[in-house]
Amino acid sequence: MESSSSSSSSSLIISPRKLRTDLYSYSYEQDSNSPLVISVLASLIERTMARNERIAKNSPRGTLSRNQRIGVFDCRETPDMTVQSYLERIFRYTRAGPSVYVVAYVYIDRFCQINPGFRISASNVHRLLITTIMIASKYVEDMNYRNSYYARVGGLTTNEMNELEVDFLFLMGFKLHVNVSVFESYCSHLEREVSIGGGYQIERTLRCAEEIKSKQIVERRYNRIARVTL
């Protein structure tokens, strides 16, 4: 699992100029590749999983507390798909903007802090990702797919997706707001994660995202008017 992800990450040429504009200026029409933030997030999560696995092996049985509600994210059978592949699948079918993945990362980190007994592992990472990305998309984007669509993308039933969303919200205490300074700090953290490998530069401001979003809305309205006129 880690070897396939690391090989794909190592073959990725990271350009600071490209990455500075990738987060907010990603063009779905001009660029068919996944946003580069997906590769960075996948690498970070897989390293966290490896660290948690080492901790679990070195800890006496029963020392790590288990919350029954947190266990809702555990799969009966571990999906045979790497974190990188799963994130790429989510992007391919939802086209969620790059900033959605940063906010999802904020939620994951916040969730782990609020629920210290939770450890990201191969058995819960997929459900955690689809849940946080869906909720982050609702927070960031103006238009979103239904829960039933996210369920199909994530390999779940609609009822499972609905339950995961509700459980996550309550376990988070509905603390979903992400202000500009928090967003910037997590962008900086993602940059530091790969700074050794070439420098990951992200345009760090939610205001920029809001400006681009407003421009896209204006462009959509203009295109509608143009179609009517023609």
C-alpha positions as CSV (number, residue, x, y, z in Angstrom):
1,M,0.0,0.0,0.0
2,E,2.7,2.5,1.0
3,S,5.1,1.4,-1.8
4,S,2.7,2.1,-4.6
5,S,1.8,5.5,-3.1
6,S,5.4,6.5,-2.5
7,S,6.5,5.5,-6.0
8,S,3.7,7.6,-7.5
9,S,4.6,10.5,-5.2
10,S,8.3,10.3,-6.0
11,S,7.6,10.4,-9.7
12,L,5.6,13.5,-9.3
13,I,7.5,16.6,-10.4
14,I,6.5,19.4,-8.0
15,S,6.7,22.9,-9.4
16,P,6.3,25.8,-7.0
17,R,4.9,28.0,-9.8
18,K,2.3,25.3,-10.6
19,L,1.4,24.7,-7.0
20,R,1.0,28.3,-6.1
21,T,-1.9,28.6,-8.5
22,D,-3.2,25.0,-8.2
23,L,-5.3,25.4,-5.1
24,Y,-7.5,28.2,-6.3
25,S,-6.9,28.5,-10.0
26,Y,-7.3,24.8,-10.9
27,S,-9.1,24.5,-14.3
28,Y,-11.1,21.4,-14.8
29,E,-11.2,22.1,-18.6
30,Q,-7.5,22.7,-19.1
31,D,-6.1,20.2,-16.6
32,S,-7.4,16.6,-16.5
33,N,-4.9,15.6,-13.7
34,S,-5.9,15.5,-10.0
35,P,-5.0,18.6,-8.0
36,L,-1.5,18.2,-6.5
37,V,-2.8,18.8,-3.0
38,I,-4.4,15.3,-3.2
39,S,-0.9,13.7,-3.5
40,V,0.4,15.7,-0.5
41,L,-2.6,14.9,1.6
42,A,-2.4,11.2,0.7
43,S,1.2,11.0,1.7
44,L,0.6,12.8,5.0
45,I,-2.3,10.5,5.9
46,E,-0.4,7.3,5.0
47,R,2.5,8.4,7.1
48,T,0.1,9.0,10.0
49,M,-1.4,5.5,9.5
50,A,2.1,4.0,9.6
51,R,3.0,5.8,12.8
52,N,-0.3,4.8,14.4
53,E,0.3,1.2,13.4
54,R,3.7,1.3,15.1
55,I,2.2,2.8,18.2
56,A,-0.5,0.1,18.3
57,K,2.1,-2.7,18.0
58,N,4.2,-1.2,20.8
59,S,1.3,-0.5,23.2
60,P,0.0,-3.1,25.6
61,R,-3.5,-4.4,24.6
62,G,-6.3,-2.4,26.1
63,T,-4.3,0.7,26.7
64,L,-5.9,2.5,23.7
65,S,-9.4,3.5,24.6
66,R,-12.1,2.6,22.1
67,N,-15.3,4.6,21.7
68,Q,-18.2,2.6,20.2
69,R,-19.4,5.6,18.2
70,I,-15.9,6.2,16.8
71,G,-16.0,2.6,15.6
72,V,-18.7,3.6,13.1
73,F,-15.8,4.4,10.7
74,D,-14.4,0.9,10.8
75,C,-15.0,-1.3,7.7
76,R,-15.9,-4.9,8.0
77,E,-13.4,-5.6,5.2
78,T,-10.5,-3.3,4.6
79,P,-10.9,-1.8,1.0
80,D,-8.2,-2.9,-1.4
81,M,-7.4,0.7,-2.5
82,T,-4.6,3.1,-1.4
83,V,-5.4,6.4,0.1
84,Q,-4.0,8.1,-3.1
85,S,-6.3,6.0,-5.4
86,Y,-9.3,6.6,-3.2
87,L,-8.8,10.4,-3.1
88,E,-8.3,10.4,-6.9
89,R,-11.5,8.4,-7.3
90,I,-13.4,11.0,-5.2
91,F,-12.0,13.8,-7.2
92,R,-12.7,12.1,-10.5
93,Y,-16.4,11.7,-9.7
94,T,-17.1,14.8,-7.6
95,R,-14.7,17.4,-9.0
96,A,-14.5,18.9,-5.6
97,G,-12.2,21.9,-5.6
98,P,-8.7,21.7,-4.2
99,S,-9.6,23.9,-1.2
100,V,-12.2,21.2,-0.2
101,Y,-9.3,18.8,0.5
102,V,-7.5,21.3,2.8
103,V,-10.7,21.9,4.8
104,A,-11.3,18.1,5.0
105,Y,-7.7,17.9,6.4
106,V,-8.6,20.5,9.0
107,Y,-11.7,18.4,10.0
108,I,-9.7,15.2,10.2
109,D,-7.1,16.8,12.5
110,R,-9.8,18.5,14.6
111,F,-11.7,15.2,14.8
112,C,-8.6,13.4,16.1
113,Q,-7.9,16.2,18.7
114,I,-11.5,16.1,20.0
115,N,-11.5,12.3,20.0
116,P,-8.1,11.3,21.3
117,G,-9.0,7.6,21.4
118,F,-9.4,7.6,17.6
119,R,-6.5,6.4,15.4
120,I,-6.5,6.6,11.6
121,S,-5.9,3.2,10.2
122,A,-6.4,1.1,7.1
123,S,-9.8,0.0,8.4
124,N,-11.3,3.5,9.0
125,V,-9.4,5.9,6.7
126,H,-11.7,5.4,3.6
127,R,-14.9,6.1,5.4
128,L,-13.3,9.0,7.3
129,L,-12.1,10.6,4.0
130,I,-15.4,10.3,2.1
131,T,-17.3,11.7,5.1
132,T,-14.9,14.7,5.7
133,I,-14.7,15.5,2.0
134,M,-18.4,15.5,1.6
135,I,-18.9,17.7,4.6
136,A,-16.1,20.0,3.6
137,S,-17.6,20.3,0.1
138,K,-20.9,21.4,1.6
139,Y,-18.9,24.0,3.6
140,V,-16.8,25.4,0.8
141,E,-18.8,24.8,-2.5
142,D,-22.0,26.5,-3.6
143,M,-23.3,23.4,-5.3
144,N,-23.0,19.9,-4.1
145,Y,-24.0,16.3,-4.9
146,R,-26.5,14.5,-2.8
147,N,-25.4,12.1,0.0
148,S,-26.6,9.2,-2.1
149,Y,-24.1,10.2,-4.9
150,Y,-21.2,10.4,-2.4
151,A,-22.2,7.1,-1.1
152,R,-21.9,5.5,-4.5
153,V,-18.5,7.2,-5.1
154,G,-17.2,6.0,-1.7
155,G,-18.6,2.4,-2.0
156,L,-21.2,2.8,0.7
157,T,-25.0,2.6,0.9
158,T,-27.0,5.9,1.3
159,N,-28.0,4.9,4.9
160,E,-24.3,4.3,5.8
161,M,-23.3,7.7,4.3
162,N,-26.1,9.5,6.2
163,E,-25.1,7.8,9.5
164,L,-21.5,8.6,9.0
165,E,-22.3,12.3,8.4
166,V,-24.5,12.5,11.5
167,D,-22.1,10.7,13.8
168,F,-19.1,12.8,12.6
169,L,-21.0,16.0,13.2
170,F,-21.9,15.0,16.7
171,L,-18.5,13.7,17.5
172,M,-17.1,17.0,16.3
173,G,-19.5,19.0,18.4
174,F,-20.6,20.6,15.1
175,K,-17.3,22.6,15.1
176,L,-17.0,23.0,11.4
177,H,-16.1,26.7,10.9
178,V,-12.7,27.2,9.3
179,N,-11.5,30.9,9.4
180,V,-8.8,32.4,7.2
181,S,-6.0,32.1,9.7
182,V,-6.8,28.4,10.3
183,F,-7.0,27.7,6.6
184,E,-3.6,29.4,6.1
185,S,-1.9,27.5,8.9
186,Y,-3.0,24.1,7.4
187,C,-1.8,25.2,4.0
188,S,1.5,26.0,5.5
189,H,1.6,22.6,7.2
190,L,1.0,20.9,3.9
191,E,3.8,23.0,2.3
192,R,6.2,21.9,5.0
193,E,5.3,18.3,4.5
194,V,7.0,18.2,1.1
195,S,9.4,21.2,1.4
196,I,12.3,18.8,1.4
197,G,11.1,17.3,-1.9
198,G,11.0,20.5,-3.8
199,G,8.9,23.1,-2.1
200,Y,5.1,23.0,-2.1
201,Q,3.7,26.5,-2.4
202,I,0.0,27.2,-1.9
203,E,-1.8,30.5,-2.5
204,R,-2.8,30.9,1.1
205,T,-6.0,32.9,1.5
206,L,-9.7,32.0,1.5
207,R,-10.4,35.5,0.1
208,C,-8.7,34.4,-3.1
209,A,-10.9,31.4,-3.3
210,E,-14.0,33.6,-2.7
211,E,-12.9,36.0,-5.4
212,I,-12.4,33.1,-7.9
213,K,-15.7,31.6,-6.9
214,S,-17.5,34.9,-7.5
215,K,-15.8,35.3,-10.9
216,Q,-17.0,31.8,-11.8
217,I,-20.5,32.7,-10.8
218,V,-20.4,35.8,-13.0
219,E,-19.0,33.7,-15.9
220,R,-21.7,31.1,-15.6
221,R,-24.4,33.9,-15.6
222,Y,-22.7,35.5,-18.6
223,N,-22.6,32.1,-20.5
224,R,-26.3,31.6,-19.7
225,I,-27.1,35.1,-21.1
226,A,-25.0,34.4,-24.1
227,R,-26.8,31.1,-24.9
228,V,-30.2,32.8,-24.6
229,T,-29.0,35.6,-26.8
230,L,-27.8,33.2,-29.4
